[in-house]
Amino acid sequence: MLITRYRNYQYNNQQYNNITTSNTTISNTTISNTTIQHYNVPTLQPKVASPTSSKLYAASLTCAVIWAGAQTYVIHSFGFNWYISIADASVTTVLLASACWLINNNLRYYQPATGSYVNILIWHAALAIICAFGCRWILPLITSDLAYTRFLINSIFIRAFIVFLAIGWVGMISIIYYSLLDQKENEKRKAEAEKLARDAELYNLRQQLQPHFLFNSLNSINALIGFKPDEARRMIHQLSDFLRGTLKKDDQLLVPLADELNHLNLYLDIEKVRFGHRLQTEVSCDERAGVALLPSMLLQPIVENAIKFGLYDTTEAVVVSIRAEMDGSFLILMVQNPYDPQTSRPKQGTGFGLRGVQRRLYLLFARNDLMETYANDNIFTTIIKVPQL
């Protein structure tokens, strides 16, 4: 495997280029109005009842029916007729349901602080007393049975306590449910904000890549105009073909490796016009790796880095090797170039290439271990691992 051949050098040889990932955000990055148009800004939508809320209401209705049935049976077991039992259960259930609805709706929009739970208990107790005394004054209007009236008066405090427990149970469930719902909404908003920031930074990296490559290509054309005008014109045509393909790739986040290599050949043709026979390339890619997906324009800055380190400070022929293979669920890309350790560090440049590649990999896959560089026996190796999701 490609990685196995170079894994032993990780601890035995000095690394040539140590790429670090910047964890800075783009909070200070100014995005123009044109850039903002590339993103779908979420609009506020009216809230609709979710399937979970519908199930919650159905469960509440079922509990109310069960409560009314159980209370009817209990009242009837004390020797009262079914009319009185059903009337008692109905009035109590309606009052209790109203109190629970009031508690639930208030807790839906107001989440108590940690130190204000005592206020909630007082609120529950007040509602329980109101429900109990409501039964005390409403039920005698429905029936004039003296025995039942005495039973109602004697059981008023027990009713208030049971209603208090029921309201407290509903309040506790409401606090937990709406707290979890708010937490879920906050996490969703945070994820959307992070995704928007990530997409904006990826777009920013892509916008940096094109001027970066264009600047280097125009330098190459400028070097050819004086003594090789025909090749300069040919290079301009090739550059236009390359940039046209680059514009088409802007909206494609992941592309097959075969397409990426075809697009890379346009760039290599441009560089071969300048360096002639000095630049030679070897590309190795099996069928499985050819259909694997990778971020668009991922290889170009790596190969550009290989050409810069391999050819800019030498007059000899240089072979840049590009290999690709599958290793489990990873696409392994290896780019190798010879270099002269005495003159390989460029005197000018932004250093954007490899840092931009590693930053893109981190933003897309949230991993810092997908890019490795090795230097051994005057051969510089860059290994990229692209997860296949």
C-alpha positions as CSV (number, residue, x, y, z in Angstrom):
1,M,0.0,0.0,0.0
2,L,1.1,3.5,-0.6
3,I,0.9,4.6,3.0
4,T,2.8,1.6,4.3
5,R,5.8,2.4,2.2
6,Y,6.2,5.7,3.9
7,R,4.9,5.1,7.4
8,N,8.3,4.1,8.7
9,Y,9.7,7.5,7.9
10,Q,7.3,9.3,10.2
11,Y,9.4,8.8,13.3
12,N,12.8,8.1,11.8
13,N,13.2,11.0,9.4
14,Q,12.8,14.7,9.9
15,Q,9.6,16.0,8.3
16,Y,10.2,18.5,5.7
17,N,7.0,20.5,5.8
18,N,4.9,20.6,8.9
19,I,1.4,21.8,8.0
20,T,-0.7,23.1,10.8
21,T,-4.4,23.7,10.7
22,S,-5.7,27.1,11.6
23,N,-8.7,27.1,13.9
24,T,-9.6,30.6,13.3
25,T,-13.1,31.5,12.3
26,I,-14.2,33.9,9.6
27,S,-15.9,36.2,12.0
28,N,-13.6,39.0,10.8
29,T,-13.9,38.1,7.1
30,T,-15.9,40.6,5.0
31,I,-18.2,38.8,2.5
32,S,-19.5,40.9,-0.4
33,N,-23.1,41.0,-1.6
34,T,-22.1,38.8,-4.5
35,T,-20.8,36.2,-2.2
36,I,-23.9,36.2,-0.1
37,Q,-26.0,35.4,-3.1
38,H,-24.5,31.9,-3.2
39,Y,-26.2,30.9,0.0
40,N,-29.8,30.2,0.8
41,V,-30.6,32.4,3.7
42,P,-33.3,30.7,5.8
43,T,-36.6,32.6,6.1
44,L,-38.8,32.7,9.1
45,Q,-41.7,30.3,8.8
46,P,-44.8,30.0,11.0
47,K,-44.7,27.2,13.5
48,V,-46.9,24.2,12.7
49,A,-47.9,21.4,15.0
50,S,-45.3,18.7,14.8
51,P,-46.1,15.0,14.9
52,T,-44.6,14.9,18.4
53,S,-47.0,17.6,19.6
54,S,-49.9,15.8,18.1
55,K,-49.0,12.7,19.9
56,L,-48.6,14.7,23.1
57,Y,-52.1,16.1,22.8
58,A,-53.5,12.7,22.0
59,A,-51.8,11.3,25.1
60,S,-53.2,14.1,27.3
61,L,-56.7,13.5,26.0
62,T,-56.3,9.8,26.8
63,C,-55.1,10.6,30.3
64,A,-58.1,12.9,30.8
65,V,-60.6,10.1,29.8
66,I,-58.9,7.6,32.0
67,W,-58.9,10.1,34.9
68,A,-62.6,10.7,34.5
69,G,-63.4,7.0,34.2
70,A,-61.4,6.2,37.4
71,Q,-62.9,9.0,39.4
72,T,-66.4,7.9,38.3
73,Y,-65.7,4.4,39.5
74,V,-64.3,5.7,42.8
75,I,-67.3,8.0,43.5
76,H,-69.8,5.2,42.6
77,S,-68.0,2.8,44.9
78,F,-69.0,5.1,47.8
79,G,-72.7,4.3,47.1
80,F,-73.7,7.3,45.0
81,N,-75.6,6.8,41.7
82,W,-74.1,7.0,38.3
83,Y,-75.5,10.4,37.6
84,I,-73.7,12.0,40.6
85,S,-70.5,10.0,39.9
86,I,-70.4,11.0,36.3
87,A,-71.2,14.7,37.1
88,D,-68.5,14.8,39.8
89,A,-65.9,13.2,37.5
90,S,-66.8,15.5,34.6
91,V,-66.6,18.7,36.5
92,T,-63.4,17.7,38.3
93,T,-61.8,16.6,35.0
94,V,-62.7,19.8,33.2
95,L,-61.3,22.0,36.0
96,L,-58.2,19.9,36.2
97,A,-57.7,19.9,32.4
98,S,-58.0,23.7,32.4
99,A,-55.4,24.1,35.1
100,C,-53.0,21.7,33.3
101,W,-53.6,23.5,30.0
102,L,-52.8,26.8,31.7
103,I,-49.6,25.4,33.3
104,N,-48.5,23.7,30.0
105,N,-49.0,26.8,27.9
106,N,-47.2,29.1,30.3
107,L,-44.2,26.8,30.6
108,R,-44.2,26.5,26.8
109,Y,-43.2,30.2,26.6
110,Y,-41.6,30.7,30.0
111,Q,-38.9,28.5,31.3
112,P,-38.3,29.1,35.0
113,A,-34.8,29.8,36.3
114,T,-33.1,27.4,38.7
115,G,-34.1,29.5,41.8
116,S,-37.7,30.1,40.8
117,Y,-39.1,26.6,41.1
118,V,-40.6,27.6,44.4
119,N,-42.8,30.0,42.6
120,I,-43.9,27.2,40.3
121,L,-44.9,25.1,43.3
122,I,-46.9,28.0,44.8
123,W,-48.6,28.4,41.4
124,H,-49.5,24.7,41.3
125,A,-50.9,24.9,44.9
126,A,-53.0,27.9,44.0
127,L,-54.5,26.2,40.9
128,A,-55.2,23.1,43.0
129,I,-57.1,25.1,45.6
130,I,-59.1,26.9,42.9
131,C,-60.0,23.5,41.3
132,A,-61.0,22.0,44.6
133,F,-63.2,25.0,45.7
134,G,-64.6,25.2,42.1
135,C,-65.9,21.6,42.6
136,R,-67.2,22.6,46.0
137,W,-69.4,25.4,44.5
138,I,-70.3,24.0,41.1
139,L,-71.3,20.4,42.0
140,P,-74.0,21.3,44.6
141,L,-75.7,23.3,41.8
142,I,-75.9,20.1,39.7
143,T,-77.3,17.8,42.5
144,S,-79.1,18.5,45.8
145,D,-78.2,15.2,47.4
146,L,-77.4,16.1,51.1
147,A,-75.3,13.0,51.6
148,Y,-73.2,13.8,48.6
149,T,-72.8,17.4,49.6
150,R,-71.4,16.4,53.0
151,F,-69.1,13.9,51.2
152,L,-68.0,16.7,48.9
153,I,-67.2,19.0,51.9
154,N,-65.4,16.3,53.8
155,S,-63.2,15.4,50.9
156,I,-62.3,18.9,49.8
157,F,-58.7,18.8,51.1
158,I,-58.1,15.3,49.7
159,R,-59.3,16.5,46.3
160,A,-57.1,19.6,46.5
161,F,-54.0,17.4,47.3
162,I,-54.7,14.9,44.5
163,V,-55.3,17.7,42.0
164,F,-52.0,19.4,43.2
165,L,-50.2,16.1,42.5
166,A,-51.7,15.9,39.1
167,I,-50.9,19.5,38.2
168,G,-47.4,19.1,39.5
169,W,-46.9,16.0,37.4
170,V,-48.1,17.8,34.3
171,G,-45.9,20.8,35.2
172,M,-42.8,18.6,35.6
173,I,-43.4,16.9,32.3
174,S,-43.9,20.2,30.6
175,I,-40.7,21.7,32.0
176,I,-38.6,18.7,30.9
177,Y,-40.3,18.5,27.4
178,Y,-40.0,22.1,26.5
179,S,-36.4,22.3,27.9
180,L,-35.4,19.5,25.7
181,L,-37.2,21.1,22.8
182,D,-35.5,24.4,23.3
183,Q,-32.1,22.7,23.6
184,K,-32.8,20.8,20.3
185,E,-33.7,24.1,18.6
186,N,-30.6,25.8,19.9
187,E,-28.4,23.0,18.7
188,K,-30.1,23.1,15.3
189,R,-29.5,26.9,15.0
190,K,-25.9,26.4,16.1
191,A,-25.4,23.7,13.5
192,E,-26.9,25.9,10.8
193,A,-24.7,28.8,11.7
194,E,-21.6,26.6,11.7
195,K,-22.6,25.1,8.3
196,L,-23.1,28.6,6.9
197,A,-19.7,29.7,8.3
198,R,-18.1,26.6,6.9
199,D,-19.6,27.0,3.5
200,A,-18.5,30.6,3.4
201,E,-15.0,29.7,4.3
202,L,-14.9,27.0,1.7
203,Y,-16.1,29.5,-0.9
204,N,-13.5,31.9,0.3
205,L,-10.8,29.2,-0.2
206,R,-12.0,28.5,-3.7
207,Q,-12.0,32.2,-4.5
208,Q,-8.4,32.4,-3.3
209,L,-7.4,29.3,-5.4
210,Q,-8.3,30.8,-8.7
211,P,-6.3,34.1,-8.4
212,H,-3.4,32.2,-6.9
213,F,-3.2,29.8,-9.9
214,L,-3.9,32.6,-12.4
215,F,-1.1,34.7,-11.0
216,N,1.4,31.9,-11.4
217,S,0.2,31.1,-14.9
218,L,0.4,34.7,-16.0
219,N,4.0,34.8,-14.7
220,S,4.7,31.7,-16.9
221,I,3.1,33.4,-20.0
222,N,5.1,36.5,-19.3
223,A,8.3,34.5,-19.3
224,L,7.4,33.0,-22.7
225,I,6.3,36.1,-24.6
226,G,9.8,37.4,-25.2
227,F,11.4,34.3,-26.8
228,K,8.6,31.9,-27.4
229,P,5.5,33.9,-28.6
230,D,3.9,30.9,-30.3
231,E,4.0,28.9,-27.2
232,A,2.8,31.8,-25.1
233,R,-0.3,32.1,-27.3
234,R,-0.8,28.3,-27.0
235,M,-0.5,28.6,-23.3
236,I,-3.1,31.4,-23.2
237,H,-5.6,29.1,-25.0
238,Q,-4.8,26.3,-22.6
239,L,-5.2,28.6,-19.6
240,S,-8.7,29.7,-20.9
241,D,-9.7,26.0,-21.3
242,F,-8.5,25.4,-17.7
243,L,-10.3,28.4,-16.2
244,R,-13.5,27.5,-18.1
245,G,-13.5,24.1,-16.6
246,T,-12.7,25.6,-13.1
247,L,-15.8,27.8,-13.3
248,K,-17.9,24.8,-14.1
249,K,-16.6,23.1,-11.0
250,D,-17.5,25.8,-8.6
251,D,-20.9,24.4,-7.8
252,Q,-19.7,20.8,-7.5
253,L,-18.5,20.0,-4.1
254,L,-17.3,16.5,-4.8
255,V,-16.2,15.1,-8.2
256,P,-14.9,11.7,-9.4
257,L,-11.1,11.3,-9.4
258,A,-11.1,10.6,-13.2
259,D,-12.7,14.0,-13.9
260,E,-10.3,15.7,-11.5
261,L,-7.3,14.0,-13.3
262,N,-8.6,15.1,-16.7
263,H,-8.9,18.7,-15.4
264,L,-5.4,18.4,-13.9
265,N,-4.0,17.4,-17.2
266,L,-5.0,20.9,-18.6
267,Y,-2.9,22.5,-15.9
268,L,0.0,20.1,-16.5
269,D,-0.1,20.9,-20.3
270,I,0.2,24.6,-19.4
271,E,3.2,24.0,-17.2
272,K,4.8,21.7,-19.9
273,V,4.7,24.5,-22.4
274,R,6.9,26.5,-20.1
275,F,9.3,23.8,-18.8
276,G,9.3,21.6,-21.9
277,H,11.1,18.3,-21.6
278,R,12.2,19.2,-18.0
279,L,8.7,18.4,-16.6
280,Q,7.6,14.8,-16.8
281,T,4.6,13.3,-15.1
282,E,3.6,9.8,-14.1
283,V,-0.1,9.2,-13.3
284,S,-1.2,5.9,-11.8
285,C,-4.9,5.3,-11.0
286,D,-6.9,2.0,-10.8
287,E,-10.5,1.6,-11.8
288,R,-11.9,1.7,-8.2
289,A,-10.0,4.9,-7.4
290,G,-11.2,6.5,-10.7
291,V,-14.8,6.5,-9.6
292,A,-14.0,7.6,-6.0
293,L,-15.1,11.1,-5.0
294,L,-12.9,14.0,-3.8
295,P,-13.2,17.8,-3.4
296,S,-12.9,19.6,-6.7
297,M,-9.6,21.3,-7.4
298,L,-7.9,19.4,-4.5
299,L,-5.0,18.0,-6.5
300,Q,-4.0,21.1,-8.5
301,P,-2.4,23.1,-5.6
302,I,-0.6,19.9,-4.5
303,V,0.9,19.3,-7.9
304,E,1.6,23.0,-8.3
305,N,3.6,22.8,-5.0
306,A,5.5,19.7,-6.3
307,I,6.4,21.6,-9.5
308,K,7.5,24.6,-7.6
309,F,9.8,22.7,-5.3
310,G,11.0,20.3,-8.0
311,L,11.7,22.5,-11.0
312,Y,12.1,26.1,-10.0
313,D,15.6,25.8,-8.7
314,T,17.0,23.2,-11.1
315,T,17.8,22.8,-14.8
316,E,17.5,19.0,-14.9
317,A,14.5,16.9,-15.9
318,V,12.1,16.3,-13.0
319,V,9.4,13.6,-12.7
320,V,6.3,14.4,-10.7
321,S,4.5,11.2,-9.7
322,I,0.7,11.1,-9.0
323,R,-0.7,7.8,-7.6
324,A,-4.2,6.9,-6.5
325,E,-5.6,3.8,-4.9
326,M,-8.4,2.7,-2.6
327,D,-7.7,1.6,1.0
328,G,-10.9,0.4,2.6
329,S,-13.2,3.4,2.7
330,F,-10.5,5.9,1.9
331,L,-9.2,7.2,-1.4
332,I,-5.4,7.5,-1.0
333,L,-3.6,10.1,-3.2
334,M,0.2,10.3,-3.3
335,V,2.1,13.1,-5.0
336,Q,5.9,12.8,-5.1
337,N,8.6,15.1,-6.5
338,P,12.4,15.3,-6.1
339,Y,13.8,18.4,-4.4
340,D,17.1,19.9,-3.5
341,P,17.1,20.6,0.3
342,Q,19.6,23.4,-0.3
343,T,17.4,25.5,-2.6
344,S,13.9,24.0,-2.3
345,R,12.4,26.7,0.0
346,P,10.9,29.5,-2.2
347,K,12.0,33.0,-1.6
348,Q,8.6,34.4,-2.5
349,G,5.0,33.2,-2.3
350,T,1.9,33.1,-0.1
351,G,2.3,29.5,1.1
352,F,-1.4,29.1,0.3
353,G,-1.3,25.8,-1.5
354,L,-0.9,23.0,1.1
355,R,-2.4,25.0,3.9
356,G,-5.5,25.6,1.8
357,V,-5.8,21.9,1.0
358,Q,-5.6,20.9,4.6
359,R,-8.0,23.5,5.7
360,R,-10.5,22.4,3.1
361,L,-10.2,18.8,4.2
362,Y,-10.8,19.8,7.8
363,L,-13.9,21.9,6.9
364,L,-15.4,19.1,4.9
365,F,-14.6,16.1,7.1
366,A,-13.7,17.6,10.5
367,R,-10.4,15.7,10.7
368,N,-6.8,17.0,11.0
369,D,-5.2,13.7,10.0
370,L,-6.1,13.5,6.3
371,M,-2.9,15.1,5.0
372,E,0.6,14.0,5.6
373,T,4.0,15.1,4.2
374,Y,7.3,13.3,4.3
375,A,10.8,14.2,3.1
376,N,13.3,11.3,2.5
377,D,16.2,10.8,0.2
378,N,15.5,14.1,-1.6
379,I,12.0,12.9,-2.4
380,F,9.1,15.0,-1.1
381,T,5.9,13.1,-0.6
382,T,2.4,14.4,0.1
383,I,-0.3,11.9,1.0
384,I,-4.0,12.7,1.1
385,K,-6.7,10.5,2.5
386,V,-10.2,11.3,1.3
387,P,-13.0,9.5,3.2
388,Q,-15.7,8.0,1.0
389,L,-18.9,8.9,2.7
